[in-house]
Amino acid sequence: DAKTTQPPSMDCAEGRAANLPCNHSTISGNEYVYWYRQIHSQGPQYIIHGLKNNETNEMASLIITEDRKSSTLILPHATLRDTAVYYCIVSSAGNQFYFGTGTSLTVIP
Amino acid sequence: DTAVSQTPKYLVTQMGNDKSIKCEQNLGHDTMYWYKQDSKKFLKIMFSYNNKELIINETVPNRFSPKSPDKAHLNLHINSLELGDSAVYFCASSRIQRDEAFFGQGTRLTVV
């Protein structure tokens, strides 16, 4: 069962930063936070993951609070192609993921 | 080159039939998975294989049987198909645990 809570939907203006929040208040010490996204009719795509420290890659940044009970995925300059459902997942067992309902992000021109 | 490929992409079949979905990855990964995404878009893991050995088997009917002939392949056989089996099935692979998973494009199964 999913252990995360995300808003069901968000809008973002094209070119602006998209900040997607996720609550995972029951996260345990050995669990990582993963973010995936699913563009319509495609397979999920890995974005980023982290344990404690903030992480950044070519796609996004992941900000994890000090108590690790919540995190934010940041897409620095959203494009129309970033319109997708974004899933926040916590897992200690690698990729034995339980996807929740995610956040449906719509990037508006 | 497609990293994780599934065939067929679409599958329409009648109740009671037996069908298979094939999955192949050319990434040299050790671990492969099957996920099911239902009509409500919930994506749930079904099976996980590591080096051809089953390491997780979620609560799925025993009509579903994964078979891994080698590390690069994980096929899904479904016997006696039911209407409720209609869904999109995704195959995925990863190098090691906690590594990023690569997903295939999915197989949309429709049971009529």
Interface residues (C-beta under 8 A of the other chain):
Chain A: Y32 Y36 Q38 S41 Q42 G43 P44 Q45 Y46 H49 V85 Y87 A93 G94 N95 Q96 F97 Y98 F99 G100 T101 G102
Chain B: V4 T31 Y33 K41 F42 L43 K44 I45 S48 I56 F90 A92 S94 I96 Q97 R98 D99 E100 A101 F102 F103 G104 Q105 G106
